[in-house]
Amino acid sequence: MNQGLIPGPPGVLIDNMASETFQASRWTTGNHIFPTLIEVSDKAVMRRKRSWFSSDEMSISIPKVASVHIKTGLLWSTIIIESSGGADPLTSHGHRKGDARRIKELIENHQQGSSPSAGA
């Protein structure tokens, strides 16, 4: 199922193709059975949300990302990624605070055209 993915820190799967995938905690609402995944590559940010009989994927290309907003709670963070095209923002809740910061860092680094370090 995780073809091409390398286990990283808890909750993080690193893809061989220079992208990172972050999984929301199963302890949060809506993520118990099918946790939301956010994948950040040098080309786009994608949110995958599965359910019993369907899958919902939403992506925003890196140059079209207007802002990344992180709302932190006691344990978990909500990530809101807005596009410059005015479409609905890409929203995901239940991520670890460190993962949320890493997602924001990756997006900002890809927008600047630099190659982010994998251990930050």
DSSP file (Angstrom, degrees, kcal/mol; ACC not computed):
  #  RESIDUE AA STRUCTURE BP1 BP2  ACC     N-H-->O    O-->H-N    N-H-->O    O-->H-N    TCO  KAPPA ALPHA  PHI   PSI    X-CA   Y-CA   Z-CA
    1    1 A M              0   0    0      0, 0.0     2,-0.5     0, 0.0     0, 0.0   0.000 360.0 360.0 360.0 -38.3    0.0    0.0    0.0
    2    2 A N    >   +     0   0    0      3,-0.1     3,-1.9     2,-0.0     2,-0.2  -0.361 360.0 172.1 -99.7  52.5    2.8    2.4    0.8
    3    3 A Q  T 3   +     0   0    0     -2,-0.5     3,-0.1     1,-0.3     0, 0.0  -0.423  69.1  10.2 -65.7 131.3    4.8    1.7   -2.4
    4    4 A G  T 3  S+     0   0    0      1,-0.3    12,-2.0    -2,-0.2     2,-0.4   0.486 101.7 121.5  81.3   2.6    7.7    4.1   -2.7
    5    5 A L  E <   -A   15   0A   0     -3,-1.9    -1,-0.3    10,-0.2    10,-0.2  -0.827  47.9-155.6-104.8 140.5    7.3    5.5    0.8
    6    6 A I  E     -A   14   0A   0      8,-3.3     8,-3.1    -2,-0.4     2,-0.1  -0.937  27.1-112.1-111.4 130.6   10.0    5.4    3.4
    7    7 A P  E     +A   13   0A   0      0, 0.0     6,-0.2     0, 0.0     8,-0.0  -0.415  44.7 169.9 -62.9 134.1    9.0    5.5    7.1
    8    8 A G        -     0   0    0      4,-2.2     3,-0.2     1,-0.5     4,-0.1  -0.186  48.1 -26.5-117.3-148.6   10.2    8.8    8.7
    9    9 A P  S >  S-     0   0    0      0, 0.0     3,-2.5     0, 0.0    -1,-0.5  -0.191  98.8 -59.6 -59.0 163.3    9.4   10.3   12.1
   10   10 A P  T 3  S+     0   0    0      0, 0.0     3,-0.1     0, 0.0     0, 0.0  -0.206 129.0  10.9 -51.6 129.2    6.1    9.2   13.7
   11   11 A G  T 3  S+     0   0    0      1,-0.2    12,-2.3    -3,-0.2     2,-0.5   0.434 108.6 104.1  83.8  -0.1    3.2   10.2   11.4
   12   12 A V  E <   - B   0  22A   0     -3,-2.5    -4,-2.2    10,-0.2     2,-0.5  -0.960  46.2-172.3-121.6 129.7    5.5   11.1    8.5
   13   13 A L  E     -AB   7  21A   0      8,-2.5     8,-3.1    -2,-0.5     2,-0.5  -0.982  15.4-148.4-116.2 129.6    6.1    9.0    5.4
   14   14 A I  E     -AB   6  20A   0     -8,-3.1    -8,-3.3    -2,-0.5     2,-0.2  -0.870   9.9-143.3-103.6 124.8    8.9   10.3    3.0
   15   15 A D  E >>  -AB   5  19A   0      4,-2.5     3,-0.7    -2,-0.5     4,-0.7  -0.597  14.7-130.9 -85.3 143.9    8.4    9.6   -0.7
   16   16 A N  T 34 S+     0   0    0    -12,-2.0     2,-0.2     1,-0.3    -1,-0.1   0.703 101.4  71.4 -64.0 -19.5   11.5    8.7   -2.8
   17   17 A M  T 34 S-     0   0    0    -13,-0.2    -1,-0.3     2,-0.1     3,-0.1  -0.118 123.4 -91.2 -94.2  36.4   10.3   11.4   -5.3
   18   18 A A  T <4 S+     0   0    0     -3,-0.7    24,-0.4     1,-0.2     2,-0.3   0.851  92.3 113.2  60.7  39.8   11.2   14.4   -3.1
   19   19 A S  E  <  -B   15   0A   0     -4,-0.7    -4,-2.5    22,-0.2     2,-0.4  -0.962  52.8-145.4-133.7 156.9    7.8   14.7   -1.5
   20   20 A E  E     -BC  14  40A   0     20,-2.4    20,-3.0    -2,-0.3     2,-0.4  -0.960   6.2-152.4-123.3 142.4    6.7   14.2    2.1
   21   21 A T  E     -BC  13  39A   0     -8,-3.1    -8,-2.5    -2,-0.4     2,-0.4  -0.951   7.3-163.5-116.7 131.9    3.4   12.8    3.3
   22   22 A F  E     -BC  12  38A   0     16,-3.2    16,-2.6    -2,-0.4     2,-0.4  -0.957   6.4-152.2-119.0 130.6    1.9   13.8    6.7
   23   23 A Q  E     - C   0  37A   0    -12,-2.3    73,-0.3    -2,-0.4    14,-0.2  -0.863  15.4-126.7-106.5 132.8   -0.9   11.8    8.3
   24   24 A A        -     0   0    0     12,-2.7    71,-0.2    -2,-0.4    70,-0.1  -0.366  40.7 -90.3 -69.5 155.0   -3.5   13.3   10.7
   25   25 A S    >   -     0   0    0     69,-3.3     3,-1.3     1,-0.1    11,-0.2  -0.413  21.5-138.5 -68.5 139.5   -3.9   11.6   14.1
   26   26 A R  T 3  S+     0   0    0      1,-0.2    -1,-0.1    -2,-0.1     5,-0.1   0.611  99.0  72.0 -71.3 -11.5   -6.5    8.9   14.4
   27   27 A W  T 3  S+     0   0    0     67,-0.1    -1,-0.2     2,-0.1     2,-0.2   0.491  84.6  86.1 -81.9  -3.1   -7.5   10.3   17.7
   28   28 A T  S X  S-     0   0    0     -3,-1.3     3,-2.0    66,-0.1     4,-0.3  -0.661  93.3 -82.9-103.2 157.2   -9.1   13.4   16.1
   29   29 A T  T 3  S+     0   0    0      1,-0.3    64,-0.1    -2,-0.2    -1,-0.1  -0.263 113.2  11.6 -58.7 132.1  -12.6   13.8   14.8
   30   30 A G  T 3  S+     0   0    0     -4,-0.1    -1,-0.3    -3,-0.0     4,-0.2   0.390 114.8  78.0  83.4  -3.6  -13.1   12.4   11.3
   31   31 A N    <   +     0   0    0     -3,-2.0    -2,-0.2    -5,-0.1    -3,-0.1   0.282  56.8 104.4-118.6   9.0   -9.8   10.7   11.2
   32   32 A H  S    S+     0   0    0     -4,-0.3    -1,-0.1     2,-0.2    -6,-0.1   0.933  99.9  10.7 -60.8 -51.1  -10.5    7.5   13.3
   33   33 A I  S    S+     0   0    0      1,-0.2    -1,-0.1    -3,-0.0    -2,-0.1   0.860 141.5  28.2 -97.1 -43.8  -10.7    5.0   10.5
   34   34 A F  S    S-     0   0    0     -4,-0.2    -1,-0.2    16,-0.1    -2,-0.2  -0.824  79.7-156.8-122.4  90.3   -9.4    6.9    7.5
   35   35 A P        -     0   0    0      0, 0.0    15,-0.3     0, 0.0     2,-0.2  -0.359  24.4-107.2 -69.4 146.7   -7.0    9.6    8.5
   36   36 A T        -     0   0    0     57,-0.2   -12,-2.7   -11,-0.2     2,-0.4  -0.476  32.5-152.8 -70.6 139.8   -6.4   12.6    6.3
   37   37 A L  E     -CD  23  48A   0     11,-2.6    11,-3.0   -14,-0.2     2,-0.5  -0.941   7.6-163.5-115.4 138.5   -3.1   12.7    4.4
   38   38 A I  E     -CD  22  47A   0    -16,-2.6   -16,-3.2    -2,-0.4     2,-0.5  -0.990   7.6-166.9-118.8 125.3   -1.3   15.8    3.2
   39   39 A E  E     -CD  21  46A   0      7,-3.0     7,-2.8    -2,-0.5     2,-0.5  -0.951   0.8-166.4-114.0 127.6    1.4   15.4    0.6
   40   40 A V  E     +CD  20  45A   0    -20,-3.0   -20,-2.4    -2,-0.5     2,-0.2  -0.959  16.6 162.0-115.2 121.6    3.8   18.2   -0.2
   41   41 A S        -     0   0    0      3,-2.5   -22,-0.2    -2,-0.5   -23,-0.1  -0.705  55.6 -96.3-123.7 180.0    6.0   18.0   -3.3
   42   42 A D  S    S+     0   0    0    -24,-0.4     3,-0.1    -2,-0.2   -23,-0.1   0.628 123.6  41.4 -73.4 -10.8    7.9   20.5   -5.2
   43   43 A K  S    S-     0   0    0      1,-0.3    19,-2.1    19,-0.1     2,-0.3   0.787 122.4  -9.1-103.0 -36.7    5.0   20.8   -7.7
   44   44 A A  E     - E   0  61A   0     17,-0.3    -3,-2.5    18,-0.1     2,-0.5  -0.975  51.1-120.7-158.4 164.6    1.8   20.8   -5.5
   45   45 A V  E     -DE  40  60A   0     15,-2.7    15,-2.3    -2,-0.3     2,-0.4  -0.975  35.3-170.2-111.4 129.0    0.2   20.3   -2.1
   46   46 A M  E     -DE  39  59A   0     -7,-2.8    -7,-3.0    -2,-0.5     2,-0.5  -0.974  14.6-159.4-127.7 135.8   -2.4   17.5   -2.0
   47   47 A R  E     -DE  38  58A   0     11,-3.1    11,-2.2    -2,-0.4     2,-0.5  -0.958  10.7-167.0-110.8 128.2   -5.0   16.5    0.7
   48   48 A R  E     +DE  37  57A   0    -11,-3.0   -11,-2.6    -2,-0.5     2,-0.5  -0.966   8.3 177.6-116.8 124.6   -6.4   13.0    0.5
   49   49 A K  E     - E   0  56A   0      7,-2.5     7,-3.0    -2,-0.5     2,-0.2  -0.971  10.8-165.4-127.5 115.4   -9.4   12.1    2.6
   50   50 A R  E     + E   0  55A   0     -2,-0.5     2,-0.2   -15,-0.3     5,-0.2  -0.591   8.6 177.9 -96.0 159.4  -10.8    8.5    2.2
   51   51 A S        -     0   0    0      3,-2.4     3,-0.1    -2,-0.2    -2,-0.0  -0.802  50.5 -75.6-142.4-172.7  -14.1    7.1    3.3
   52   52 A W  S    S+     0   0    0     -2,-0.2     3,-0.0     1,-0.2    -2,-0.0   0.897 124.7   9.8 -58.4 -44.4  -15.8    3.7    3.0
   53   53 A F  S    S+     0   0    0     -3,-0.0     2,-0.3     0, 0.0    -1,-0.2   0.314 126.1  35.6-122.7   8.4  -16.7    4.0   -0.7
   54   54 A S        -     0   0    0     -3,-0.1    -3,-2.4     2,-0.0     2,-0.4  -0.935  57.5-139.1-152.6 174.1  -15.0    7.1   -2.0
   55   55 A S  E     -E   50   0A   0     -2,-0.3     2,-0.5    -5,-0.2    -5,-0.2  -0.997   9.9-153.7-140.4 139.9  -11.9    9.2   -1.9
   56   56 A D  E     -E   49   0A   0     -7,-3.0    -7,-2.5    -2,-0.4     2,-0.4  -0.963  15.5-178.9-118.9 116.8  -11.6   13.1   -1.9
   57   57 A E  E     +E   48   0A   0     -2,-0.5     2,-0.4    -9,-0.2    -9,-0.2  -0.954   3.3 177.8-117.4 134.2   -8.4   14.6   -3.3
   58   58 A M  E     -E   47   0A   0    -11,-2.2   -11,-3.1    -2,-0.4     2,-0.3  -1.000   6.6-178.5-133.6 133.5   -7.8   18.3   -3.4
   59   59 A S  E     -E   46   0A   0     -2,-0.4     2,-0.4   -13,-0.2   -13,-0.2  -0.962  15.9-165.8-135.3 153.1   -4.5   19.9   -4.7
   60   60 A I  E     -E   45   0A   0    -15,-2.3   -15,-2.7    -2,-0.3     5,-0.1  -0.998  29.8-121.2-132.6 128.0   -3.1   23.3   -5.1
   61   61 A S  E >>  -E   44   0A   0     -2,-0.4     3,-1.4   -17,-0.2     4,-0.5  -0.429  27.5-115.9 -69.3 146.7    0.1   23.9   -7.2
   62   62 A I  G >4 S+     0   0    0    -19,-2.1     3,-1.5     1,-0.3   -18,-0.1   0.871 113.7  53.1 -53.9 -45.7    2.9   25.4   -5.2
   63   63 A P  G 34 S+     0   0    0      0, 0.0    -1,-0.3     0, 0.0   -19,-0.1   0.769 107.3  54.5 -63.6 -21.2    3.0   28.7   -7.2
   64   64 A K  G <4 S+     0   0    0     -3,-1.4    20,-3.4    19,-0.1     2,-0.5   0.506  78.4 111.9 -89.3  -5.0   -0.7   29.2   -6.6
   65   65 A V  E <<  +F   83   0B   0     -3,-1.5    18,-0.3    -4,-0.5     3,-0.1  -0.577  39.9 178.5 -72.4 121.7   -0.4   28.9   -2.8
   66   66 A A  E     -     0   0B   0     16,-3.0     2,-0.3    -2,-0.5    17,-0.2   0.850  61.3  -8.7 -91.7 -40.9   -1.2   32.3   -1.3
   67   67 A S  E     -F   82   0B   0     15,-1.5    15,-2.4     2,-0.0     2,-0.5  -0.996  48.6-144.8-156.7 156.0   -0.9   31.6    2.4
   68   68 A V  E     -F   81   0B   0     -2,-0.3     2,-0.5    13,-0.2    13,-0.2  -0.989  21.6-170.5-124.4 119.0   -0.5   28.8    4.9
   69   69 A H  E     -F   80   0B   0     11,-3.4    11,-3.1    -2,-0.5     2,-0.5  -0.934   3.4-164.1-114.5 131.0   -2.4   29.3    8.2
   70   70 A I  E     -F   79   0B   0     -2,-0.5     2,-0.6     9,-0.2     9,-0.2  -0.966   3.3-167.2-117.8 123.2   -1.8   27.1   11.2
   71   71 A K  E     -F   78   0B   0      7,-2.9     7,-2.9    -2,-0.5     2,-0.4  -0.947  14.9-159.8-106.1 118.7   -4.2   27.0   14.2
   72   72 A T  E     -F   77   0B   0     -2,-0.6     5,-0.2     5,-0.2     2,-0.1  -0.827  11.3-179.0-104.9 138.7   -2.7   25.2   17.1
   73   73 A G        -     0   0    0      3,-2.7    24,-0.0    -2,-0.4    -1,-0.0  -0.282  53.3 -70.9-109.4-160.1   -4.7   23.7   20.0
   74   74 A L  S    S-     0   0    0     -2,-0.1     3,-0.1     1,-0.1    -2,-0.0   0.921 124.2  -4.6 -64.0 -44.8   -3.5   21.9   23.1
   75   75 A L  S    S+     0   0    0      1,-0.2    22,-0.5    21,-0.0     2,-0.2   0.727 126.6  45.2-117.3 -39.0   -2.4   18.8   21.2
   76   76 A W  E     - G   0  96B   0     20,-0.1    -3,-2.7    21,-0.1     2,-0.3  -0.698  61.3-141.6-117.9 161.8   -3.4   19.1   17.5
   77   77 A S  E     -FG  72  95B   0     18,-2.9    18,-2.0    -2,-0.2    17,-0.8  -0.896   6.1-143.7-121.1 150.5   -3.1   21.7   14.7
   78   78 A T  E     -FG  71  93B   0     -7,-2.9    -7,-2.9    -2,-0.3     2,-0.5  -0.949  17.2-153.8-109.2 133.9   -5.4   22.7   11.9
   79   79 A I  E     -FG  70  92B   0     13,-3.2    13,-2.1    -2,-0.4     2,-0.5  -0.932   9.5-172.4-112.5 128.3   -3.8   23.6    8.6
   80   80 A I  E     -FG  69  91B   0    -11,-3.1   -11,-3.4    -2,-0.5     2,-0.6  -0.977   1.6-172.0-122.0 117.3   -5.5   26.0    6.2
   81   81 A I  E     -FG  68  90B   0      9,-3.0     9,-2.9    -2,-0.5     2,-0.3  -0.942   9.1-161.8-113.1 115.3   -3.8   26.5    2.8
   82   82 A E  E     -F   67   0B   0    -15,-2.4   -16,-3.0    -2,-0.6   -15,-1.5  -0.754   7.0-140.8-100.8 143.4   -5.3   29.2    0.7
   83   83 A S  E >   -F   65   0B   0      4,-0.4     3,-1.0    -2,-0.3   -18,-0.2  -0.668  17.0-128.8 -99.8 157.1   -4.8   29.5   -3.1
   84   84 A S  T 3  S+     0   0    0    -20,-3.4   -19,-0.1    -2,-0.3    -1,-0.1   0.602 102.4  72.9 -76.9 -10.8   -4.4   32.7   -5.0
   85   85 A G  T 3  S-     0   0    0    -21,-0.3    -1,-0.2     1,-0.0   -20,-0.1   0.515 107.7-117.5 -82.1  -5.4   -7.1   31.6   -7.4
   86   86 A G    <   +     0   0    0     -3,-1.0    -2,-0.1     1,-0.2    -1,-0.0   0.527  66.4 139.7  83.3   5.6   -9.9   32.2   -4.8
   87   87 A A        -     0   0    0      1,-0.2    -4,-0.4     3,-0.0    -1,-0.2  -0.194  67.8 -66.8 -73.0 172.8  -11.0   28.6   -4.6
   88   88 A D        -     0   0    0      1,-0.1    -1,-0.2    -6,-0.1     2,-0.0  -0.330  62.7-107.5 -58.2 140.4  -12.0   27.0   -1.4
   89   89 A P        -     0   0    0      0, 0.0     2,-0.7     0, 0.0    -7,-0.2  -0.349  25.8-112.2 -70.6 153.7   -8.9   26.6    0.9
   90   90 A L  E     -G   81   0B   0     -9,-2.9    -9,-3.0    -3,-0.1     2,-0.4  -0.789  44.7-175.4 -84.4 116.4   -7.4   23.2    1.6
   91   91 A T  E     +G   80   0B   0     -2,-0.7     2,-0.3   -11,-0.2   -11,-0.2  -0.937  14.0 168.3-122.7 138.7   -8.1   22.5    5.2
   92   92 A S  E     -G   79   0B   0    -13,-2.1   -13,-3.2    -2,-0.4     2,-0.3  -0.981  10.8-165.7-148.2 135.9   -7.0   19.6    7.4
   93   93 A H  E     +G   78   0B   0     -2,-0.3   -57,-0.2   -15,-0.2   -15,-0.2  -0.818  59.5  51.9-119.3 161.3   -7.2   19.1   11.2
   94   94 A G  E     +     0   0B   0    -17,-0.8   -69,-3.3     1,-0.3     2,-0.3   0.638  68.8 138.6  94.0  16.5   -5.6   16.7   13.6
   95   95 A H  E     -G   77   0B   0    -18,-2.0   -18,-2.9   -71,-0.2    -1,-0.3  -0.650  58.9-103.4 -92.8 151.5   -1.9   17.1   12.7
   96   96 A R  E  >  -G   76   0B   0    -73,-0.3     4,-2.4    -2,-0.3     5,-0.2  -0.370  31.2-117.3 -65.7 151.2    0.9   17.3   15.2
   97   97 A K  H  > S+     0   0    0    -22,-0.5     4,-2.3     1,-0.2     5,-0.2   0.898 115.6  50.9 -59.2 -42.3    2.2   20.8   15.7
   98   98 A G  H  > S+     0   0    0      1,-0.2     4,-2.1     2,-0.2    -1,-0.2   0.876 109.7  50.4 -64.0 -38.0    5.7   19.8   14.4
   99   99 A D  H  > S+     0   0    0      2,-0.2     4,-2.6     1,-0.2    -2,-0.2   0.909 109.2  51.6 -65.6 -41.7    4.1   18.3   11.3
  100  100 A A  H  X S+     0   0    0     -4,-2.4     4,-2.1     1,-0.2    -2,-0.2   0.921 111.2  47.0 -61.3 -44.2    2.1   21.5   10.7
  101  101 A R  H  X S+     0   0    0     -4,-2.3     4,-2.4     1,-0.2    -1,-0.2   0.889 111.9  51.3 -64.2 -38.2    5.2   23.7   11.0
  102  102 A R  H  X S+     0   0    0     -4,-2.1     4,-2.8     2,-0.2    -2,-0.2   0.896 107.7  52.1 -66.4 -40.9    7.1   21.3    8.6
  103  103 A I  H  X S+     0   0    0     -4,-2.6     4,-2.3     2,-0.2    -2,-0.2   0.940 112.1  46.3 -59.2 -47.5    4.3   21.5    6.0
  104  104 A K  H  X S+     0   0    0     -4,-2.1     4,-2.5     1,-0.2    -2,-0.2   0.916 112.8  49.9 -61.6 -43.6    4.4   25.3    6.1
  105  105 A E  H  X S+     0   0    0     -4,-2.4     4,-2.7     1,-0.2    -2,-0.2   0.916 110.3  49.9 -62.0 -44.6    8.2   25.2    5.9
  106  106 A L  H  X S+     0   0    0     -4,-2.8     4,-2.7     2,-0.2     5,-0.2   0.924 111.7  48.0 -60.6 -45.5    8.2   22.9    2.9
  107  107 A I  H  X S+     0   0    0     -4,-2.3     4,-2.2     1,-0.2    -2,-0.2   0.935 113.4  47.1 -62.3 -46.2    5.7   25.0    1.0
  108  108 A E  H  X S+     0   0    0     -4,-2.5     4,-1.6     1,-0.2    -1,-0.2   0.905 113.5  48.5 -63.2 -41.2    7.6   28.2    1.7
  109  109 A N  H  X>S+     0   0    0     -4,-2.7     5,-1.7     1,-0.2     4,-0.6   0.903 111.3  49.4 -65.9 -41.0   10.9   26.6    0.6
  110  110 A H  H ><5S+     0   0    0     -4,-2.7     3,-0.5     1,-0.2    -1,-0.2   0.866 108.7  53.7 -66.6 -34.7    9.4   25.2   -2.6
  111  111 A Q  H 3<5S+     0   0    0     -4,-2.2    -1,-0.2     1,-0.2    -2,-0.2   0.852 108.7  49.1 -66.8 -33.2    8.0   28.6   -3.4
  112  112 A Q  H 3<5S-     0   0    0     -4,-1.6    -1,-0.2    -5,-0.2    -2,-0.2   0.587 115.0-120.1 -80.9 -10.0   11.4   30.1   -3.0
  113  113 A G  T <<5 +     0   0    0     -4,-0.6     2,-0.2    -3,-0.5    -3,-0.2   0.536  69.3 129.6  84.7   6.7   12.8   27.4   -5.3
  114  114 A S      < -     0   0    0     -5,-1.7    -1,-0.3     1,-0.0    -2,-0.1  -0.592  64.0-114.2 -92.5 158.6   15.2   26.1   -2.7
  115  115 A S        -     0   0    0     -2,-0.2    -5,-0.0    -3,-0.1    -9,-0.0  -0.824  34.3-136.3 -91.7 113.4   15.6   22.4   -1.8
  116  116 A P        -     0   0    0      0, 0.0     2,-0.2     0, 0.0   -10,-0.0  -0.328  19.4-109.4 -71.0 151.1   14.4   21.9    1.9
  117  117 A S    >   -     0   0    0      1,-0.1     3,-0.8    -2,-0.0   -11,-0.0  -0.582  18.6-138.0 -78.2 142.9   16.4   19.8    4.2
  118  118 A A  T 3  S+     0   0    0     -2,-0.2    -1,-0.1     1,-0.2     0, 0.0   0.676  96.7  53.8 -76.3 -17.7   14.7   16.5    5.2
  119  119 A G  T 3         0   0    0      1,-0.2    -1,-0.2     0, 0.0    -2,-0.0   0.343 360.0 360.0-101.8   8.3   15.6   16.7    8.9
  120  120 A A    <         0   0    0     -3,-0.8    -1,-0.2   -18,-0.1    -2,-0.1   0.486 360.0 360.0 -74.3 360.0   14.3   20.1    9.8
